Amino acid sequence: MSSILDFFADVIAGELDVYVVTFTLVAAMVILLFLSFPMVVPLAVGALIGLVHFSGIDPGVIVQQMVTGISPNALIAVPMFILAADIMTRGHTAHNLLGLIEAFVGHMRGGLPITTCISCTLFGSVSGSTQATVVSVGQIMRPKLLQAGYKDSFIMALIINASDIAFLIPPSIGLILYGTLANTSVGELFIAGIGPGVVLAIMFSIYCFIYSVYQGDSVTVVEKTTLKQKVEAIKKAILPLGFPVLIVGGIYSGAVTPTEAASFSVLYAIIVECVIYRELSYKDVADAALSTGLITAVVFILVGMGQAFSWYISFEQIPQDLLAPLNLEDASKEYILFVIALAFFVGCMFVDSLVVLVILTPIFVPIVADVGLDPVLVGVMITLQMAIGSATPPFGCDIFTAIAIFNKPYMEVIKGTLPFILILFMMSAMLIFVPDIALLLRDLAFGK
């Protein structure tokens, strides 16, 4: 009992002990989260407590670090990709991509779920956002899947988890932020994310086929399309498919940087949706720009405050002291990748994935450099864990997006997620033991 009292006395006195500081910061942040404060408040309070109560440092450092966190030029690509995705989400792009996939695989056993999975992958290459993919693909495919006889729990789990592929397929906002934080080439990260994204889409598609076979005659398939309908679907999808070609092809060829590709993607989206399809008016583009401004402000405030919090705990070497018992300096690369994956997965289960990225990445970057791990492989692994966390109970953001757009209770939305989460864990294990899944394309593209 006395030891507990002594511990809390140290907390009150501001004793600069790693366990005292860690307990105080975590407790304060958890309490504020349970009181429903937005994530930026717990981060700010945590940084203030550390700076003022424990270290006696001028709290003005927070402002300096916030500015530092949002200063890298690579972050300019974030609002550009968000705007391009918003324009295409409001337009006809999702319908045309879905029509293309359904025309070729919709008539197969499990064709509609496989269509959903592949469409999430393709739309991820347009939006770079899991939540945008849940909304765009989910609203179109869920009624079709219900009509075909699939259980709603399976449908929602499929949409939530297949949308995670958008985290890996360029343009991924997670990869951009990781590249900025870890000083790693965003272009290399984009190319490296393609392999795991495609493999994950194939694994999900195989599960959809097996599930459909198991369901037997209780689910139906759509009528096989004619050659003429297939050609028509290809024509409609050519322009949306130009979007990933512009990004990946431009970066692969060295013609543009990721930031320049982001700028071109906005122009391309406006031309496609406003001039060619004529689905959107210029007022719609203005509304998309306003929405992008609001989203970007939220993201950048989180990134900036996360940088301030991360700077403080790094300044006091708290992560190094906490990780010391794991002896990571002498551990194998596979073990270190496992520890990184576990840390990000657990963090993203409870806290917004971008915040976890900003806080944890600077902690592991020195360790990755010391043991000679490829930072691009680490970035893809971290991004995959962000994807898993966004679809995993209790607080995965994609779960709450599905609750909002499908108007379904929490337990019903998460009911069918377990098989997909197991597949995502398998993908993580494959990246640890077969890193060429991510690095092969990168090496071919950049001559490494």
N, C-alpha and C positions, 0 to 999 in steps of 0.2 A: 504493500500500500504506500509506504514511504517513497519507494522508487517512482511510483506513478505521480505522487505529489511533487517530487523533485523534478520530474520531466515537465510537468505543467508550469512549475516555477521557472524553469529555463525558457519555456515558451513565452511567458509574460515578461521575463527579463530581457528577451531578445538574444539569448545565447547562440552564438554562431556555430552551432553543431549541425552536421549534415542531416541527421535524423530529426532534430527539433525543427529545423527550417522546412524540411520536406513535409513533415506532418502538418505544420501550420499552414503552409501554402495550399496543400491538397485539401485540408479540412475547410479552409475559407472558400476555396473555389467550388467544392462540392456543395456546401451550404447555399451559396449563391445560385448554383445551378438548380437545386431543388426548390429555391424560392422563385424560379422561373425568370431570372435575369438573363438577358441575351449574353451569348458566350463572350463578347468583348468585355463585359463588366468583370466577370471572374478573372480574366486575364489581366486586366488593368489593376484590380485590387491585389491580385497575387504579386504582380511586379512592384506595386507601391509598398506592400507589407515587407517584401524582401529588401527593397532599397532603403526605406526609412527606418523600419523597426529593427532589422537585423544588421544592416551594413552601414547605415548612416550616410548613404550616398544621396546627392542632390536628385530629387525626383524628376528634374528637367531632363535627365538622361532618357526618360521614357519617350519624350517627344523626339529627341535626336535619333533614337533607335527606330521609332516608327517611320520617320522620314527615310532612314537608311534601308529599312525593309521594303519600301515600295519604290526605291530609286532605280533598280537595275533596268536597263533598256529592254531586256527580254520580256518584262511584264507588260510592255505595250501591246504584245500579241493577245493578251487575255481579253480585254474589252472588244478587240476586233473580232476574235473568234466567237465571243458571246453574241455580238451584234449580228454577224453572218448567220449564226445558228438560229437566232430569234426570227430573222427575216424569213429563212427557209421553213421554220416551224409554222409560221403564220400562213405560208403559201401552200403550194401543191407538191413540194418535194417528197414528203413522207408518203403520200398516196402513190406517187409514181414509182418510188423504190419498192413499196409493198406490192404494187401491181406486177412489177418485173419478176420478183421472187415467186409470187404466187402462180404466175403463168407457167413457170418451169417446174416447180416442185409441189404445188398445191394439191395435185391429184394423187400424189404418192401416199402410202400409209404413213401417218404422222406428218403429212405435208403442211397443214396449217401451223402446227407448233414449230416445225422447222422453218417455215416462212417467217414466223415471228422472230425466231432466233437470228436468222441471217439478216432480217430487216433491221434488227437492233444493232447488229454489227455494222451494216452499211450506214444506218442513220447516225451511229456513233462517229463515223468518219465525216459526217456533216456537222454534227452538233458539238461533239467533245464533252457532252454533259449527260450523266446518267438520268438526271431528273427530267430533262427535256426529252430524252428517249422514252422514258416511262410514259410521259404524257402523250407524245406524238404517236408512237407505235401502239401503246396500250389502248388508246381511245378508238383506234381503227380495228385492231385485231381481236380485242376481247369479245365484242358482239359476234364476230364470225366464229370464234372458237366455242362460245356458248351454244350457238346454233348447231354446231357440228357435234355437240354432245359431251364436250370435255368438262370436267369438274372445275368450278370456279376457283377452288384453292390451288389447283395445278396451274391454271391460266395466270393467276396473279403472281404466283411464285416464279413462273417462267418469265413473265414480263419484267419483274423486278430484277431478277438475277441476270437475264440476258442483256439487260440494259447496262449492267456492270462492264460489259465489253467496251462500252464507250470510253471508259477510263483508260483503256490500253491503246485503242486505235486512235491515231492522230486525226484531228488536233485535240489532244488531251490537256486540259487545264492543269491537271495534277502533274503531268510530265513537265509542263512549262515551269511550274512553281518549283518542282524538285530541281530542275536544271539550274534555275536561278539561285536557289539556296546552296546547292552543292557545287556550283561553278562547273557544271557539266554541259556539254553540247546538247541543246534542245533538238537539233536536227538528228543527232545520233539516237537520242531517246525516242523520237518519233518513229524512226525506222525500226528500232529494237522492239517497240511495242506491238508491231504488226504481227510477228510470229506467234507470241502467246495469245493475242486476240483471236487469230484465225484458229489456232488449236483449241482454244476454249469454245469457240462457236461450233467446231466439229464435235467436241465432247458433249455439249448441250444437245446438239442435233441427234446424236446417237441415243442419248437418254430419251429424247422426245419420241424417237422411232420405237424404242423398246416399250415405253409407256403406252404408246398407241396400240402396239401389238397385244400387250397385256389387257387393254381395255376391250379388245375384240370388236364386235359389231355394235357396241354401245356408242362408238364414235364413227362418224361418216367422213368421207373425203369429198372434195369438190370435183366437179366435172372437169375432165381433161380439156385443156384449151387447144384450139386449132393452131396451125402454123401461122395463119394470118393474125390471130390474137397475140401470139408470141412476138411476132414482128412489130405489132402495134405497141406492145408493152416495152419492147426494147427502144423504140423511137421515143416514147414518153420519158424513159429513164436515162437517156443519153446525157441530157443536160445536168440532172442531179449527180450522175456518176462523174461528171467533169470536176466536181468539187474535190473529192479525194485525189483525183489525178493532178489537179492544180497544186495541191498541198504536197503530197508525197513525191510526185514527179518533179516539181520545182525544187524541192529540197534535195532530192536524190541527185538531180543533174547539177546542182550547185548554182542554178540560175537565180534562186532567191534564198534569202534567209527565212527562218520561221516567222519573224516579225513582218517581213515583206509579203510572205505568203498569206498572213492574216489580213493584211490590208487589201491584197488582191481578192481574197475570198469575200470581203464585204462588197466590193464592186461587182464581183461575179454574181453574188446573191441578188443584188438589186437589179442587175440586167436580166437575170433569169426570171425572177418573180414579178417584176414591175413592167419590163419591156416585152419579154417574149411570152410568158404565160399570162401576163396582165391580171394576175390574181390579187395583187396588192396595189393600193394607191400610195402616193408619196406621203400621205398622212399616216398610213400604216407604218411606213419606214420611220417616220418621226416618232410614232408611238414606240416602235421597237428600240429606237435610239434612247428614248427616255427610260424605258425598262432596263436597257443595258447599263445606262448610267447608274441607276439605283442598285442593280446587282453588283456592278463593279465597285461601287462605293462600299458595299457591305464586305465584299471579298477583300478589298485593299485595307479596310480598317482592321479586319481580322488578321490579315498578313502582317500589317504594321504592329499591332499590339502583340501578336504572337512573337514577332522579332524582338520586341522589348522584353517580354517575359523570358524568351530563350536566351537573350544576352545576359540577363541577370543570373540565371541558374548556371550558365556557362562561365560567367565571371567568377562565381564562387566555387566552381568546379564540383557542383553537386552531382551531376550525372556521372562524372568520373569516379567519385567516391562511392556512389550507389552501385555502379557496375563493377567495381574492383573485385568483389568476391567471385564474380563469374570468370575472372582470369581470361578475358577475351584476347589479350595480346598474344597469348600462346595457343589459342584455340584454332581449330581447323576453319577453313573458309565456309564449309557447309554448316558448321555449328554457328558461326557468326551470322550467316544468312538466316538461319532458323531463329536466332534471338531477335534479329531485326524484324523478321516477319511476325513473330509473336507479339513484340512490343507494339507494332503498328496495328495489328489486327485487334488487340485488346483495346487500344486507345480509340480506334475508329468505331468500336462497338458503342462507346459511351459519349464521345465528343465529335463535333464536326471534323470530317477528315482533313480539311484544309488546315485547321488549327493544329491537329496532331502532326501534320506534315511540317508545319513551320516550327513547332516546338522540338520534335524528335530528330529531324534531319541534321541540324548542327551538332547534335550529340554524337551521332554515329559516323559522321563524315571523317573525323580524324582517325577513328578505329578502322574504317574501310581503307583509308589511305595507308595506314601503317602495315596492314596485313596484305596489301596488294590486290584487294578485290576490285573488279571492274566497276566503277561508279555507275556505268550505264545499266549493268545487270542489277545492281542494288536499286537503282531508280525504278526499273520495271517491277522488281519484287515489291517495293514499297507501294507503288501505284496499284498493284494487284491487291495488296492488303487493304488499301483504301476502298477499292471496289467491293471486296468481301464485307468490310465493315459497314458500308453504306446499305447493304441488303440484309444485315444480320441483326436479330433482336439483341438488346432491347430498344436501341435508339437509332437504328439505321435510317438515314434520311430518305432513301427510296421507299421504305415501308410507309412512312407518313405521307409521302407524295401519292402512293397508291391508295391509301386510306382516303385522301382528299378527293382524288379524281374518280375513284370507283364507289365512293360512299359506302365502304364496308368496314366492319369492326376490326380492331387490331388483331385479335386471335384468328380470325378467318383469313386475314391477309397473310399471316406468317405460317399458316397451317402446313402448306406444301413446300416450304423452303428447304427442308433438311437435305433432300437428294442433291439439290443444286449447290448447296453450301459444301457438301462432301466433294462434289466435282471441283469446286474452286480450291478446296484444300489439296486435292490431287494435283491441280495445276501448280500450286505453290511448291509441292514436293518435286514435281518435274523440273521446275526452274532451278531448284537447289542442286539437283543431281545431274540435270541435263541443261546447263546454261546456254548451250548453242541454240536452243529454241528461241531465245531472245537475241543472241549475239551473232548468229550466222548471217542474217540479212544485214545487220549493221556492218559486219566485217566486209561483206561483199560490196556494200554501197560506198564505204569509206576507205576501202583498200587496206584493212587492218589484218 
